[in-house]
């Protein structure tokens, strides 16, 4: 039997910059590369006081980085119990306030309570591309003045957009691409419970 080794990543921005977190070896868990993560965080730094949702938290580095940059609330969804437990341990050790929801995201989505803007990061296992369309539909339910949906996906696929979703831009980082989408909504205020 082969022993599986834990992985480790560094938080690149904010008050937790330079701190390292570990994550368990879980099938399908693929942390966002350092280059892609830095590009993502750079692109959202001006939205840093709104709500942030990490739809497939995995290692937790994206959610913890968002909290470190001032996003609030930060909500992280993770279906793998071992990865969720480690993310919870890391958040507690670092003093980060993360609303961790364990299990199927479709069952735990709920209604988002937010301020004016919401940023949603979607990075499902590359073997499950159906999540991009599902999350677009779920994001259409968020009521806020501004909703961004940022999808990390294999560069070889082109995302199909749902009605009410507009592509802002995309950028390729080797095997991965970040595609930025905006939910077209009328200005309104709501909360994610």
C-alpha positions in Angstrom: 0.0 0.0 0.0 1.4 3.4 -1.0 1.2 6.2 1.6 -0.4 9.4 0.2 1.4 12.6 1.2 -0.2 15.9 2.2 0.3 18.9 0.0 1.2 22.4 1.0 0.5 25.9 -0.5 1.3 29.4 0.5 -1.2 32.2 0.9 0.1 35.0 -1.4 -1.8 38.1 -0.4 -3.4 40.0 2.5 -2.9 39.8 6.2 -2.0 36.1 6.0 0.5 36.6 3.2 3.3 34.0 3.3 1.5 31.7 5.7 1.5 28.0 4.6 -1.4 25.7 4.8 -1.5 22.0 4.2 -4.2 19.9 2.5 -4.8 16.1 2.4 -4.3 14.0 -0.6 -7.8 13.7 -1.9 -8.6 12.3 -5.4 -9.6 15.2 -7.7 -8.2 17.9 -5.4 -6.1 20.1 -7.6 -5.0 23.4 -6.0 -5.0 26.4 -8.2 -1.5 27.0 -9.4 0.5 29.9 -7.9 0.5 31.8 -11.1 -3.2 31.5 -11.7 -4.0 32.2 -8.0 -1.9 35.4 -8.1 -3.7 36.5 -11.3 -7.1 35.7 -9.7 -6.4 37.6 -6.5 -5.0 40.6 -8.4 -8.1 40.8 -10.5 -10.5 40.9 -7.5 -8.5 43.1 -5.0 -10.9 46.1 -5.6 -13.9 44.0 -4.6 -12.3 43.1 -1.3 -15.1 44.1 1.1 -17.9 42.2 -0.5 -18.9 38.5 -0.1 -16.8 35.8 -1.5 -17.9 32.2 -2.3 -15.4 29.5 -3.0 -17.6 26.9 -4.6 -15.1 24.0 -4.6 -12.7 25.0 -1.7 -10.3 22.0 -1.9 -7.1 23.1 -0.2 -8.8 26.3 1.0 -6.1 28.6 -0.3 -8.5 30.7 -2.4 -11.0 31.1 0.5 -8.3 31.9 3.0 -6.7 34.4 0.6 -10.0 36.1 0.0 -10.6 36.4 3.8 -7.0 37.7 4.2 -7.8 40.4 1.6 -10.8 41.6 3.5 -13.7 39.8 1.9 -16.6 39.2 4.2 -18.4 36.9 4.6 -16.3 34.2 3.0 -18.2 31.0 2.3 -16.4 27.8 1.3 -18.1 24.7 0.0 -16.2 21.4 0.1 -17.7 17.9 -0.5 -14.7 15.9 0.7 -14.8 15.5 4.5 -11.0 15.2 4.9 -10.4 18.3 2.8 -13.1 20.2 4.7 -11.7 19.2 8.1 -8.2 20.3 7.1 -9.6 23.7 5.8 -11.4 24.1 9.1 -8.2 23.4 11.0 -6.2 25.8 8.9 -8.8 28.6 9.3 -8.9 28.1 13.1 -5.1 28.1 13.3 -4.8 31.3 11.3 -7.8 33.0 13.0 -9.7 33.3 9.8 -13.5 33.4 9.8 -14.7 31.1 7.0 -18.3 29.8 6.8 -17.5 26.3 5.8 -20.3 24.2 4.3 -19.5 20.5 3.9 -21.3 18.3 1.4 -23.0 18.7 -2.0 -23.0 22.4 -2.9 -26.4 22.2 -4.6 -27.9 21.1 -1.2 -26.1 23.7 0.9 -26.2 26.7 -1.4 -29.1 28.5 0.4 -29.7 32.2 -0.1 -26.7 34.5 0.0 -26.7 37.5 2.5 -24.4 40.1 1.1 -23.6 43.7 0.8 -23.4 45.3 -2.7 -21.1 42.8 -4.5 -20.6 39.1 -4.5 -17.6 37.2 -6.1 -18.0 33.5 -6.8 -15.0 31.3 -7.6 -15.8 28.1 -9.4 -13.0 25.5 -9.8 -14.6 22.0 -9.9 -12.6 18.9 -10.8 -11.8 19.1 -14.5 -13.6 15.8 -14.9 -16.9 17.4 -13.9 -17.4 20.3 -16.4 -21.2 20.2 -15.9 -20.7 22.3 -12.7 -20.0 25.5 -14.8 -23.5 25.6 -16.1 -25.1 24.5 -12.8 -23.2 27.2 -10.9 -24.2 29.9 -13.4 -27.9 29.0 -12.8 -27.3 29.0 -9.0 -25.6 32.5 -9.3 -28.6 33.8 -11.1 -30.5 33.4 -7.8 -28.1 35.7 -5.9 -29.6 39.1 -5.3 -27.0 41.8 -5.1 -25.9 44.9 -7.0 -22.9 43.1 -8.6 -22.2 39.4 -9.0 -19.0 38.1 -10.6 -18.5 34.4 -11.4 -14.9 33.5 -12.0 -14.4 30.0 -13.5 -11.1 28.1 -13.6 -11.3 25.5 -16.3 -9.2 23.6 -18.8 -8.0 25.8 -21.5 -9.3 23.3 -24.1 -13.0 24.0 -23.3 -15.2 27.0 -24.0 -17.8 27.8 -21.5 -21.5 27.9 -22.6 -23.2 30.9 -21.0 -26.7 30.8 -19.5 -29.2 33.6 -20.2 -28.5 36.5 -17.9 -24.7 35.8 -17.8 -22.2 37.9 -19.7 -18.6 37.1 -20.4 -16.3 40.0 -19.2 -13.0 38.4 -20.3 -10.7 35.4 -20.0 -7.1 34.7 -19.6 -5.1 31.5 -20.2 -2.5 30.2 -17.7 -1.0 27.1 -19.4 -3.5 24.2 -19.0 -6.0 26.4 -17.0 -8.0 29.5 -18.1 -9.8 32.0 -15.9 -13.1 33.1 -17.4 -14.8 36.1 -15.8 -18.5 36.3 -16.0 -21.0 38.8 -14.7 -24.5 38.1 -13.7 -26.8 40.7 -15.2 -29.1 41.8 -12.4 -31.0 44.8 -11.4 -29.5 46.6 -8.4 -30.9 45.1 -5.2 -29.8 44.1 -1.8 -30.1 40.6 -0.2 -28.5 38.3 2.3 -26.9 34.8 2.0 -28.1 32.8 5.0 
